[in-house]
Amino acid sequence: MHGLKDIYGSQKAPLGVAVLYFIGIGGIGMSAIARYFNTQGVKVTGYDKTSTVLTKQLEAEGIDIHYEEDLSIIPKEVDLVVYTPAVPADHKELQFYQNNNYTVVKRSDVLKIITESSFNICVAGTHGKTTLSTMIAHILRHSGFGCNAFLGGISSNYQTNFWSNAKNVCVIEADEFDRSFLKLSPDVAVITATDPDHLDIYGTAEEFENAFIQFSQKVKAGGLLVTRHGLSRNSDFKAGNHITYSFNNGEADVYASEIKVVSGSYLFNVIAKEWTLGEVTLNMGGLHNVENMIAAISVAKHLNIDDEKIKDAVAEFRGVKRRFEYIIKNEKHALIDDYAHHPEELRALINGVRSLFKQKLVMVFQPHLFSRTKDQADGFAEVLDMCDEVVLLPIYPARELPMEGVTSEMILEKMSLEKRKVLSKEEMRDWIKESSPELLVMAGAGDIDVQVQEVKKLLELQ
C-alpha cells in the first residue's frame, strides 16, 4: 500500500484536556471537532449566537450550548477555549478568556494537533472540497477501510459532518480561509480549484495561489498529491507522486469516458494509465460531481481498496446537504438547493442542471459577503446570464460590515439577461407563489437555506 504506514490504532484525544469550550460551536467545522472530543469522553460545552438544526443535534448528543453573549453563564473551569475566526475580535466571551490567562486557540490549531500523528487525507480547493472530502470519507467507511471524518458539510448518507473509527486515518476538509490548511500534515492531498477567493485575507490572486503551492509542499515523503487538470499553476505543485484528474480530458492522468445519463444518474468508466474501473454509477446530480468522484476513486485506488467495494460505495453515495441537493423532484417541480457562492461554483451548478433537465432554469441567488460581491461582480454577472431567469436576494453579510455602493444591484447592472430582478425574501416568496417555476435552483452560502424550506412548502401546495 503505497505510502501507508502501519499506524492503525485507537484515536485518542491528544490534548490531555478534560473540559473544552467552543465559541461559535454551531459552525460546520467547529461542530465536527466538538463532536470528536465528545466521542472521546471530554466534557464539551459551547456558545453560538443562534439555535440551528445542527446545534440542536449537538445538544441531543450531550453538549451544553447557550445562545446569549453572557459572562455570568460561561464556564470558568475550562482547560481549553476554541474559537473560529468568524467570531468578532470584540466578542465578550472571547475577550474574557483571552484577558484572564486561559489557553485560547483557533479551530485550525486543534485540528493540527489532532492530526499530527495520523494518516491524513486532506482535500483543499476554492470549491468542491466539501463534496469531494465527503465522497472519500464515504468510500472509506462504506468499503470497511475505515476513517475519522472532519467534514465541512452534512453527509446525506450518515446525517453528520463527523464520524470516528478505530483506524488512525483522518479525512479532512482543508480550509484555505485564514490560511488554516497550512497547519495540516497530509499523506494524501487533493486540490480541486485555485480560483481566487478570500482576497480580504490574501490581497492578490497570486498570493492566494501561492498558499496552495505551499499546501502541496506539505505532503509527506512517499505521499500522493492529486490536482485537477488545468489548474493555472499545476506545474508549480511539487510532490514526489503527483497525478492530475479531469472530467473527460484524456491528457489528465485519470479521467472519465463513455459518460451516459440514465434515469437521472450518471454511468461512466474511469480511465487511468495503470488501471481502469468500468461501469461506475453515480446517483447524484451535476457533471462536476462526476469529476469530483474521479478524484475520490483515485484516492481509493491509491489505498488499494477493492474495485467492487469502490463501485458499491459510489452507487450508494447520496451526496452532501446543500450540494446539488434535491428538495423536490417530481413530475410538476424540481427544486435544487446548493451552497454555491463563487462564480465558478455557480457555473458548475448550472452546467450540471442543464445536463439533466430541459426545462426553463430559474435561479434564486443570495450573494455572500460584500467583499466577495465587490471582487467577483463581473464573474457573477457572466455566469448568472447562463440561466433563463434570475432573482437576486440582498447580500448576506456574514462577518462583514456593509460597503458603500456594494449591493446585489451591482451584479444585476452588469448582467445582460432580460429576466432578472432583485427582490427581498418576502417578495421572492410571493413571486415563487405566483410564477410556480418547474425548475428552480436556490444557491448561496448565507441563510437562503431557511428560504428553501419555505419555498418547498409553497411549491408543494401547487
Order of alpha helices (4+ residues) and beta strands (2+ residues): beta-alpha-beta-alpha-beta-beta-alpha-beta-alpha-beta-alpha-beta-beta-beta-beta-alpha-alpha-beta-beta-beta-beta-beta-alpha-alpha-beta-beta-alpha-beta-alpha-beta-alpha-beta-alpha-beta-alpha
